Amino acid sequence: MARSKRLDAPGRFHRVFNRGAQRQVMLADRRDYRCFLALLACAVRRKELVIQAYCLLGTHFHLLVASPAGDISYAMMRVQNSYVRYRNRRSRLDGPLVRGRFGSKPVLSLRYWVTLLRYVAHNATAAGLASNPLTYPYSSAIHFSGTGSPLWFDREGVERRLGEISDSTAASLRFARLLRVQLTEGEIAVVERRMAHRRVAEDALDEIFRAPSAYLARWMARKIEAAGGQSPWTPVAAPRAVLDAVSTLKSEIGPWRVGGRKPHDGWKVLAAGFLNHLSCLTTDASGQQLGCHGLTASRRIKLYNELMLNDAGYASRGGRRGA
């Protein structure tokens, strides 16, 4: 089966990760960690990579990187293959060390980029290797602890992008404060679902959070029209967050009926549509979240799509609810 082409472009950042084959240790000691970092540094000096976040753990690694030439496949192949050769020579072994082709997904919004900076840094604490991301020696977070950073690490680029969010304080100090806040289950769920999601064509996070509430209605209507009712685009919200938001609004506003001669519970229809379009769940997965059969969820999603496209009042109300 042919491999899918990576959605790459010059300067476009990707979240990149890989792990040891059969979950074996691929970074055994300080010497291994330093070798891997040295290979990343060489890639930067060759102008093959720009690195804005990394976290190396024993069995796997996480990176937030871009290729200036738009060829992240070639750049990461050189890094990964060079490390495997070094490790096999050192251990006097042969055969695969890593699981295979590294995983990557493009980072297409500033809001998601910030989430990934925190996600990559918190991998060390999640693995129990450090109590504070700023103290783990093999993570880019340590470069914001006041100890300085190596020339190959794009700290200036990180601070410049952080400055696009707020100009109130020094970017490095602001990022250090961000790292002290644990990621929510919803943030982790969105990151992991995005890595598992096969197709990435759009990320509306920045627009959804900046634009007026009516934008969300227009955005979802475009999705429905373009995808024929399916949901091939990027998840923007965790399922639990969607259900919590709908439940809160239901308790504040009260009953809501939609449809024609046989009205449906508007909140159940809205929840099914949001799970499909904001969380990118399948109909069966939406049914599991809603506690109903997949066919029931499918009917609710179909009604949601019809109302979003044909009922301006519903689309306006649905957009406000989503925002």
Secondary structure by P-SEA (a helix, b strand, c coil): cccccccccccccccccccccccccccccaaaaaaaaaaaaaaaaacccccccccccccccccbbbbccccaaaaaaaaaaaaaaaaaaaaccccccccccbbbbbbccaaaaaaaaaaaaacccccccccccccccccccccccccccccccaaaaaaaaaaaacccccaaaaaaaaaaccccaaaaaaaaaaaacccccccaaaaaaccccaaaaaaaaaaaaaccccccccccccaaaaaaaaaaaaaaccccccccccccaaaaaaaaaaaaccccccaaaaaaaacccaaaaaaaaaaaaaaaaccaaaaaaaaaaac
